[in-house]
Amino acid sequence: MLGSTHGTFTTDLRARVVACGEHPGAATVAVHGVTAVAGDLDVSGRALHAPVPDLDRFFRPGSVAVVGASDAEGRPNTGITRQLIAWAERVGARLVPVHPTRTTVFGIDCVPSVKDLPEPVDLAVLLLADPLPVIEELAEAKVKFAVAFASGFAETGGEGAAAQERLADAVRRSGIRLLGPNTNLNAFERFRDDLDGPAIALITQSGHQGRPVHTLQELGIRLSHWAPTGNEADLETADFISYFATRPEVGAIACYVEGLKDGRSFLLAADRAAREGVPVVAVKVGRTEAGARMAASHTGKLTGADQVVDAAMRQYGVIRVDGLDQLQDTAALLARARKPVADGVVVYSISGGTGAHFSDLATAAGLHLPTLPQAKQDELHEWIPGYLNVANPVDNGGHPVGDWRGRKIIDAILSDPSVGVLICPITGPFPPMSDKLAQDLVDAAEATDKLVCVVWGSPVGTEAAYRETLLGSSRVATFRTFANCIGAVKAYLDHHRFTTAYRSPFDDAPRTPSPSFRKAQALMRPGRQLSEHAAKQLLRAYGIRVPREQLVTSAAAAVRAAGLVGYPVVMKASGAQLAHKTELGLVKVGLTSASQVRDAYRELTDIARYEGVDLDGILVCQMVGRGVEMVVGVTRDPLFGPTVTVGLGGVLVEVLNDAAVRVPPFGEEQARDMLGELRGQALLKGVRGAPPADVDALVEVVLRVQRMALELDGDLAELDINPLMVLPRGQGAVALDALAVCR
């Protein structure tokens, strides 16, 4: 691992690979002067660990230079300078204004240029329309970090993107780390220092979108950092995730992401957070075309194919939410709640209707609501009338919450070993009973290691039971809506389940090429699509089973091949750049005699000649028994590189559109999870009398395709195995057709 003792690093490693052997697996990586050895790289030469940038001096600098400082009333820089002075005082930093024509700014001695700084500074804040000219001066002055507020870069289009690339190049050469451009003052906000417990660290590409999370401090929830990443010419979301994941005070990381600078860097950072057990909750825009366009215009980032982004986040345990209210509630719960001792959820209410409604929603969302044991129900009926249901949900009928029985009921529920979470929806205030209920819940939460949640349904929110009792507790998680409570509790349980069993995919990523790599590389034809015959040779090289077949160039040879392959046979045209053979009539199925084979050969070659298709021959193939038709493929995502897809296949693959995707590397468990996401997964289990399919063989094909995607990353643009016939259990899977496109 590249540790912070070496200084600061970038996670964008791909451009820094220096080959030391015949394959990228033997390589070194130079990152801000630090070299990673081959063991830190996968088979395609990409980093396997997220470097942790040392950002301590960014957030808590000893000294700050404000370049372009002003105290002239009415100037935008004046307000910013005033805020920076106040922030520097709070964090104990010395502030030096820099301005070419002023001797003082707000009474503080001013120097005319960066070259005149009296001492090296940790952080330079650039209040300049064009920060590029001063970057070299900052490097010479040994400044560690800089912040550029200026806009007009990649978010504006081509010219701005070119200007941003020039800025990024200058920063890379300089060795300093830059936040921005197109960022804001959020990193220098006031954070309350009177709040205890684990904190939320906030990362946003749009400063305004972080306001609701920052305001959580007013509800008693601690925030420790805010990183407004802007256009990410240098420092990016991934850098801050990696840094925050190692900070002892951070209990959860909340992100608002419009686009990613580099998908691999993001996954490495998410992997580090998963290793550390720190939850990452993210709003990622770009689910729709309109959202993606707006995100690109705002920060100049790639939003990426949303299906791939979604799958990649799930792989590494990033909790994706849609709304800022969900971001607040989920991050707050995950930051503060202790590790669950059980996954059972009990709904406790004073109304049968409320309990039934909430339980329906919770069960539909995937929460486990166990039926309480009969002995526990009997115990609850000591305080709750016998005609009320206490199996779960628990309905107390209302009156018991107003006296000594209320606390007894809560304690009895929490004492059950199957219960890890108690949720009490209070749909409206009804003093004094609701006041007593809220206090009992708070007192019980203080005395247990289990999670207690309350949904305060009043639209007013000024009630003392809510503002003082519930929000005054650091142990009760309080929500305003059913949906946010259910989503946050599910994320809480899923996160701890995920991290408990987490094994980093990068630990098992191949470091050196397999014996298959040499064979496969010899088959590649740069810039061309391979024929079906060549594509199947590629599959054979990686141990993926294909039918017995021969490529022939005459009718007589076709007849001989059919005898060797064994009747019945399939005959198909094979040629580079030839796809969708079925639509052109270039496939003949179920041929059982020599005469049929001869006729088929002539018909296929005639059609190919008429359609102007260049052939390398006709394939005479074994006819494989019936099974479940699947598709397994490789495509390249602009953010994440090679991705692997599995789904229902056959001629209706585009119509069914039932597929799951993962970003390599991943293991067997993730491959099986992909199958579990398919709407048509029941077909693999056997329906209408069909036998169960050989799922183990299908998983093995997915893993072999993944290995191919990693090793041939520089050579393979696309792979499509369709159909992959998955035979009954124990009989394997056979790739009946394949398409491969070389880079």
N, C-alpha and C positions, 0 to 999 in steps of 0.2 A: 504494500500500500504506500502511496505517496503521502506522507504525513505532513502536518502543518509546520514541523520543525524546519522544513526546507524553504519556508516563505510562502508565497502565494502562487496559485496555479490556475490554469484554465482547464476546463473539462473537454474542450473541443480538440481531440487528439488526432483525428483522422488525417489532417494535413501535415502532421508532424512525424509520420511513420518513416523511418529510414531503414530500408531493407538491408539485412545482414546476410541473407542466404537466398536460396532459390524461391522461397515461399514466404509470404508475410508472417507466418508463424515464427520465423526467426528474425526478430527485429528489435530495435530500440526506439524509444519515443523520447524526444526532447521537449520538455514543457517548462517554459520560463527558466531554462538553464538546468533543469533536473531531468535525468534520464531514467526511464522505466525499462527494465530488462524484459526479455522475451516471456518470462513466466508471468508477467503482468498483462500479457496480450493474448487474445484468442487467435484461432487459426487464420482469421482474415486480417490480423494486425490491429485489432481494436482493443482499447483498454478494457480491463475486467474489474477495475475498482475506481470509484469516484474519488479524485483528489479532494481534500478538504481545504478550501482556501482559508487562510488565517485572516479573518475579518474583524478580529478584536479591536484593532486600531481604527477600523472604519467606524464602528458603532461607538467606541469609547476612545477617541483620539486624545493624545496629550496636547496636541497643537493643531490649529486650523488656520488655513489661509483662505480669505475670501477675495477672489480675483474679480475686480469690477465692483468692489464695495462702494456704497453710496449712502449719504445722509441728506441728499437733496430732496426736499418734499415734492411729492407728486411723481417721483421716478419709481418704476417697478422694483428696481434693485434696492431701493431704500427699505421697503417693507421686508424684503427677503433678508437684507443685512441685519435689520433689527431682530428678526426671528432667530437668525443664526447666532447673534450675540447672546440672546437669552438661552438658547440651547447650549452653547459653549459653557456658559456659567453653570448650568444644571449638571453637565457631565464633567466639569472641572478641567476644561480645555483652555489653553491660551489661544486667543484669537488675534490674527494679524490681518488687517485690511490691506489690500493691494489696489492702488489706483495711480495712474501716471501723473495726475495733476493735483492731488490732495495730500496734505501733510497729516491730517487727522480725519477720522470718520467716527462720528458719535463720540468724540473725545478720545479715541484710541489712536495711537501713533500709526501712521500709514506709510508703507514703502511703495516706491514707484513701479516695481516690477517683481516678478518671481525671482529673478536673479539677485534681487536685493534682500531676500528674506534673511533675517538675522540668524536663523537656525533651520535645520531640516524639520519639515512638518509632516504629520501623518496624513492629513487630509486637506485637499484643495477643492474649494467650491467655486466653480467657474460660472460667473454671471456674465457670460459673453455670448454674442450672437454666433460666433464661429470659434469653437474651442480648439480647432486643429492647430493653429499657429503656436499655441502655448504648450502643447504636449511635450515637445522636446525640451523646453525650458524646465518643465516640471520634473522630467527625468534627470536632468543635470543637477537640479536642486534636491534630488533624492526624495521626492515626494512619493509616498506609498500608494495613496488613493486619490481619485479625483471624481467629482460629480459634475456632469454637464446637463444643464437644464434646457439648453437650446433645442428648438424644434426645427422642422424643415429638412428632415433626413429621410430614412427609408419609408416613413409613413406617407410621404408625398409622391412617391413614384420613382421612376428611373433615375433622374438626376439626383434626387435626394438619396437614393440607395447607393449611387456611386460615391457621393460625398461621405456617406456613413462608412463605406468600405475603406475609403482613404483614412478616415479617423480611426477605424479599427486597426488598420495596418500600422499606423503611427503608434497606437497604444501597444500593440504586440512588440514592436521594436523597442519601445521605451522601457518595458518591464513594470510600469505602473498598472494599477487596476482601475478601470473606469466604470462608474455607474451612469447609465444613460447612453446616448442623449435622449431628449424628449422625456425626461423624468421630472420630479417635483420635490417638494419639501417634506414629504411624508416621513422620511428617515429621521427628521429632526423634530418630530412631534413631541409633545409632553406626555410622558408615561407616568402613571401614578406609582409612587414607591411605597404606598401604605397598604398594598394588597399582598396577601400571602398565597402560597401554593404554586403548583406548576402553572406556567404561563403559556399563552398563545403567541407564536411568532407569525407575523403576517407578511405575505409576499403578494404584490399586485403589479400588474402592468398598467392599470388605470387607477390613479390615486383615489378618485372619487368612489370607486367600487369597494375600497377598503374601509370607508367611513363607518358602515354599520358594525364591522368587527371591532374597530377602534373604540366605538362607543360602548362596547361591552364593559369597559372599565367602570362606567357609571352604574352598572349592575353588580359591581364587585368582582368582576372576572379580570384577572391580571393579563396584561400584554407586556411583552418584553422587547420586541423589535418590530420594525416595519421597513421592508425593503421594496421601494417602488422602482421596478427594474426598467421601465420605459422600453426603449428600442433594443436594449441588450447588445450594444456594439461590442462589449467585453463581458462584464459580469452579467450572469443570467440567472433565471429562476433556479436552475439546477445547482449553481454555486451556493445559493442561499439555503436550499433544502439540505445540502450536504453539511453546511456549517451549522444550521439550526439543529439538525439531528444529533449533533455531538455536544450541544450546550446543556448542562445539567438542569438549568431552570426551565427549559422548554418542554411542555407537556404535549403540545400538538402544534402542527404547522398548518396554517390556513392560507390558501392560494387563490388568487383570481388570475387566470391565465387566458390570454387572448390567442397567443401562438407560441410555439416553441422554437428556440434557436436551433436546437439539435436534439433529435429524439433519443439518440444513444446516451447523451449526457444526462437527459432527464431520467432515463431508466436507471442509470448508474446511481444517480442521487436518490431515487426512490428505493433502490436496493439498499443503500446505506441506511436510510431511515427505517426500512423494514428490519435490517439487522439490529439496529439500535432499539427497535420496538417503539419508535416515535410515529404516531399516526400523521398522515398527510391527507388533508381534506381540500378538495379543489373544485372550484367552478371553472370549467373549461368551455369557452364559447366556441362556436363553429359547428354546432349540430346541424344547422341549416345553411343553405347557400348564402342567404342574406346575412346571417351572423358571421359567416366566414369572410365575406366581402368587407363588412364593417370592421372586423378585427384587423384585417390586413391594412386597411386605410388608417387605422389608429396607431398601430405599432410597427407595421411593415413586416410582420411575422407570418410564417406558414402555419395555418391552423391544422393542416394534415387531414387525411381521410378520417372522418369521425369514428367509423367502426374500428379502425386500427388504433386510434388514440384511446378509445374506450377499453378495448381489449388489453392494450399495453398497461393502462392504469390498473386494471384488475389483476394482471399478472404479478404486479409488485405491490399490491395492497393499497394503492392510492384510492381514497374514497371520493368518488365523483358525485357532486350534488349539482342541482340546477339553479337554485336561488341563493341570493345573499343571506336571506333569513335562515335557510338551511345551513349555509356555511357558518353562520354565527352559532346556531344551536348545536350543530354536530361537533364543531371544533371545541366549543366550551365544555361539552360533556366529555369528550375524549381527553381533553387536557386535565380534567379534574377528577374523573372517576377512577377508583381503584380497579385493579384487575378482577374480573368476575370470578366467583367461586362456583357458579353453576349457570347454565344457560336458560333455566326456566323463568318465565315471566308470569307474574300474577297481576291481574287487574282488580283493583279494590275500589269500590264506589259506593255512594249512598243511594244510587238509583239503578234499578235493574235495566232500564233502557240505556242509560249511559254505559254501563258495563258491557251490555250485549253489543252495542254499536262499536265501542272501542275494541272489543275482542275480535269482532269480525275484521276490522281493518288491520289489526295487529297480526292475526293469523294469515290473512291474505298477503301481507308483506313478508311472511316467512318467519315470524317469531314463534317460538315454542311456548305454548301455554299448557303446561301439564295439568292434568286433573289431580287435585290434592288428595292424598290418601284418606280413606274413610276415618281413620283415627284423628287426623287433623281436622276434618270436617266436623266430627263430633265435638272436638275441642272448641272450634269456632262457634258452634251452636250453643255453647254455654253462655255466650253473650249476644248472639244473633238469633232472632226468632227462627224456629225450626222450619217454617214454611218458606224461608228464603234460601236461594241457591248460594252455596259457599264452595262449590267444587272448583271454581275458577271459570269466569269471574266470580269474585266474592261480593255479594250484595248485602250491606248491613242494614238496609231499610231506613237509615237516616238517624234515628234517635240515639243509637249507641255512641255516635261520635261526640255527643254533647256531654258525656260524663266519663267516669273512670274506665268504662268498657272500651272506649276508643283506642287507647294505647295498648290495652291487652290484646285486642284483635290484630293490630299492626305487628306487635312483637311475635304473636303466634304465627302469623304468615311468614315473617322473616326467619323464624327458627326452623322452617322446613328445609331439609337439605337439598331438595330439588329446585328451590327458589333462589335465583341470583338477582332478580330485578323485581321490585314492586312499583307499579305505576298506579297513581291515584288521579283520575280525571275529575276535577272540580269544575263543573260546567258553569257555575255562577256563584257569587257570594251570598251567603245566607247567615249573617251574624246572628247570635254568637257562635253557632255550631261550626261554621266554616273557619272561624278564628281558632277554635279549639282543635279542629281537625288539622289545620296547618301546623299548629304548634306541636301536636302529637307526632306528626310526620317528621318534623325537624328534629325533635328529641330522639325519636327512634333511629333516624339516620345517623345521628351522632354516636349512637351506641352499637352500631352494626358495621360490618365490613361489606355489606351488600348495598347495591345501588337503589336509591329511592328517588323516583321521579314524580313530579306533580305537573298536571296540565291545568293552568289557571285560565278558565275559559271566559272570564269577564272581559268585555270589550273596553271597560273603563281603565283598569289597571292602576287605579289610585288607592285601592283598598289597603289598609294596614296589614292585613293577613298576607297580601302579595308583596307590597313594597318593603315592609319591614321584616316580617317573619320569614317568608320563603326566600326572598332575595338576600336577606341577611345571613342565610346559611350557606356555608361553603360545601356542605355535604349533600344537600338536596339539589337535584337538577330540575329547574323550573322551566316550563315551556308555555307557550300561548296557544298552540294548535295541536290537534291530534296528530296530524301528518308529520310535523317536525319532530315530535316526541318519538313516534314510531320509527321514523327514519334514523334518528340519532341513536336510539337504543339498538337497532339492528346493526348500524355501523360499529357501535361499541362492541357488541358481541362478536361480529364478524372479524373486526380488527384483531382482537385478542386471540380468536381461534386461528386466524391466519398467521400471526407472528409466533404463536406457540409452536406451530408446525413448520415455520418458514425455514427453508433451505435455499440459499441464493442460487439461482440458475447459473450465475457466472462462475460458481465454484466448480461446476461440472462441464463448463464450456470447453470444447476441444482446443488444446494449445498447438497441436501439431497435426498435419494432414494425415488422413487415413490412407491405407493402400489403394482405396478406391479413387483417390484424388487424381493420381497420375493417369489412370486409365480414362477417367472422365475428361480430364483436361485435353487429352489428345483428340477427343471427339468434337470439341467446341470449334465453331466457325464464327469468328467475330462479325457481328452485325447481321447475322443471317438466322433464319428459322431453320431448324433441322427437320429432316424428313421423319416420318413416324418410325421408320426402321432405325435411324440414327438415334432418335429420342429414346427408343426402347433399349438400345445398347447403353445409353447413359444410365437408364434405370438398372439394367443388369449390373453395371459397374458398382452400383451401391447396394446390390443384393436384393433389389425389388423384383419380385417374380413377374414374368411376362409369359404369354402363351408360347408354346412351341410354334415356330414359324420359319419360313424361308422366303427370301427375296428372289424373285425370278424375272427373267426378261423374255420368255417365250412361252407359248401355250404348252409345248411338250415338257418344258421344265416345270411348269405349273402342275401338270398331271403327276410327274414324278414326286414333286414336293408334297402333293396331297397324300400320296401313298405313304410317304415317310412320316408326315405329321399325323395322319390318321383321320379318316372320315368320321363325321361330317366336318367340313372346313368353312372358314370365312376367307373371302378374298377382298383385298383393299388396295387401292392405288396408293403409292408412296412416293412423295417428292418434297423437296425443300420448298418452303413457302406455300405448301398445300394445307389448308385447314378446312373444316366443315365439309368433309368428304361426303357425308350422308346427303346433304342438300344437293350435291352435284350428281348423285347417283353413283358414286365411286366406291360403294361397299356392297358386297353380295354375301348373304348369310345362308347357312344351312345347305351347302352344296354336298351332295352325297355320291356323285359318280364322276368318272373321268370326262364324260361328255359335257356335263354341267360345268366342270372346271374349265374345259377348253372354251366353251361358249362364254363363260364369264370373263375369261382373260380377254377375248376379242372385244366384248362389249365395254369393258373397263378402259382398254386402250383406245377404243373409238371415241368414247366420251371425253377422255383426257385430251385427245387430238382436237376434237371439236371445241372444247372449252379453252384450248390453248394452254394446257397445264403441262409443265415439264415434269416427267417422272424419272425416278431412279429405278423403278421396277414395280412389280406387283407383289404384295405380300400374300402368301398362302399361310393361314393361321389356324391353329387348333381352335375348335369351337368349345368354349368353356361353359360349364353348367351354370344354371341360374343361381343368382344370389342377390344381394342388395347392391345396387349401383351407387357408388360414391364418387366424389371428386376430391382430389388432393392436389394442391398447387402451390406455386411460389410466385409472388409478385414483389415489386420494389415500391416501397412507400418513400416519398420525398423526404420525410422526417426520420423514419426509423430504419430505412434500408430494407433488406429482404424480410418478407413476412410469409408465413405459412398458413394456408387455408384448407379446411376440410368441410365437406358438406354433402348434401344429397346430389347425386350426379345423373348422368344420362343425357338424352337429347333435350330434356326439359329443365336443364340446370338453371338457365337464365330466368325461366318462368317461376320455378320454385324458390329461387333466391334464399335458400336455407343453408347458411354457412357460418362457420366460426373461424376466427383468425387469431394468431399469436405471433409475437415477435421473438425470433430466436435470440439467445438460447432458451430452451425450456425442457422440462423433463417429462417423464411418463405421466405423472399426476396431471400436469397441465394438458397433455394430449388427451387424456380421458375427460378432463373438464370440458374440452372443446366439443366432444361428442355429446356431453350432457346439455350443452346449450342449444343443440339442434331441435327444431320443432318436430322433425321427423325421426327423432331418436328411437321411437318405439319400433320402427322397422328393423332396427338392429337386434331387437329383443325377440323378434318373431311375431307376426300378426297373421290372422286368418289361417292358422294351421301351418304357417311357414316355420322352419326351424330357426333357432337363434343364430345370428351371424357370428363369424369369427372376429370378435371385437379385438382380441389380443393381436391378431395379425394386422388389423387395420391400424391399431396404435403403433405397431412396429413400422409400418409403412410411413406413417406421419413422422416418426422420429428419424427414419432414414432420409426422408425428404428434407427434414430440418438440417441434418448433417450436410447434405448436398448444398442447401442454400448457404450455409456458413462457409463451406470450403470453396464453393464456386462463386462467391459473392462478386468478385471482379469479372466473372465470365458469363454468368447466367442472368438474363434479364427477366425471364418468365418461364414457368413450367406448369403444364396443365395435364394431369393424369385423369382422363375422363372417357369412359367409366373405369373406375377401379372396382372390379367385381369382388365383393366380399362374400365368400362362400360360407356354407354352414360351419358351425363351430368345429374347430379342429382341422379344417380343410384349407385354410389360408386365404389369401387375397391375391388377385391377378390383375395387373394393369393391362386392360384390353386396348387402350389407345393412349397416346401421349403426344404432346406438343411442347417443344422447347425452343426458346428464342435466345440467342446469344447476344451479349452486350458488344 
